[in-house]
Amino acid sequence: MSLKSPIASPATQTLDRHDERLQAATGFIDELRMTGRRIRRGDIGSLPVIIGLVIIAAVFQTLNPLFLSSINLVNLMLDSAAVGTIAVGVVLVLLLAQIDLSIGSVSGFAAAILAVTFVQLGWPLWVALTLPLAMGAAVGAIYALLFLRFGVPSFVSTLGGLLAILGFQLFILGTNGSINLPFDSFIVRFAQKMFLAPVTSYVLVVVVAVVYVGFALTSAAKRRRNGLSASSVPGIWVRGILLLVGLEAAVWYLNQSRGVAVMFLFFLGVIGVVAWALRRTRWGRAMFAIGGNVEAARRAGIRVGRIYLTAFILSSVLAAAGGLMAAGRLAAATLSSGTGDVNLDAIAAAVIGGTSLFGGRGSAQSALLGILVIEAIASGLNLLNLDSSIRFMITGGVLVLAVVVDSLSRRSRAAHGTA
């Protein structure tokens, strides 16, 4: 005798759909409550930076309608990529409550090595690009050695590195002081002329949204299995749809001009890889643990020395990569490469974006938000034909404000026992 499963009546099906909608609504309400509790505890994340970006865009768009034009936004993204890549490396050392003051000099020296080896010595481009990255790794390893073996504070060692590496840059560039890169070389085309075809950009956005939803659903399911709170499935799908629509609209708007720059995508790729490593790997968890309490991390069995070594190496390698991108953007390496405001902009971008100077809190995405703030201010003031001195004053004020917000949020977290 076989038993047939009963067929649900229309009334039962209606009740089931009602229950699903009720569960979804309850999930959204729970997420909103969790967000409110995090904000009250001082865990405000990137919210102040996003609000600041909106205010900056609204003000400059009001003063000059060209600010949000597709042409200006494409240029803004291109200008953000090089220093933004350097800022990602700064985030890593700041997470350990350290600092690297030589990132500008490393980027300038990398540009000089590229120009001398590729243009003057005629070496293959891949060698001329690899050598500066190896130089960056060696510099970072030296900083880590000085810190771990001799206890030299990173502030002192990297300040000394700033001066010494700048001297190497001036030495190899010689009396000419400037070496132009061929306009038909890959590095120049990469930094100036490579843009995605419109169809490719739209497809890429779909892939990004699908990957985001897939990772979010997997992570939520894993947290539920471990008895932890997790985002609701309807909430994840809504965020995925909003992400898809928002990115497609942004890409469509950029395609009204030259489109999506490949160099900016490279910058986003660096952020994605570093963000994944920080959040999904044992190395990333160790970074946050050491930044929060180095002695507790050491007692927990974390190999602190290796983490410091990798952080300093990655910081210098990303600084060298940013210098190569800047050289391609300028199509030259000069005595001023890596000098000026490169150092301050990269460090300010990391801090403004939400990475704490006290260590233990931050994200790779903060480099993106911070550099967009800095470049948006610079772009807006240039459109208004205002002096660069005003840009430095505004950027300095924003930097101080970011540190004040971080300090207040730390106090709030400490008061709630979540520091």
ABEGO torsion letter per residue (X at the ends): XBBBBBBBBAAAAAAAAAAAAAAAAAAAAAAAAAAAAAAAAGBAEAAAAAAAAAAAAAAAAAABAAAABAAAAAAAAAAAAAAAAAAAAAAAAAAAGBBBAAAAAAAAAAAAAAAAAAAAAGBBAAAAAAAAAAAAAAAAAAAAAAAAAAGBBAAAAAAAAAAAAAAAAAAAAEAAGBBBBBAABAAAAAAAABBBBAAAAAAAAAAAAAAAAAAAAAAAAAAAAAGBBBBBAAAAAAAAAAAAAAAAAAAAAAAABAEBBAAAAAAAAAAAAAAAAAAABAAAAAAAAAAABAAAAAAAGBBAAAAAAAAAAAAAAAAAAAAAAAAAAAGBBBAABGBEAAAAAAAAAAAAAGBBAAEGBEBAAAAAAAAAAAAAAAAAAAAAGBBAAAAAAAAAAAAAAAAAAAAAAAAAAAAAGAX
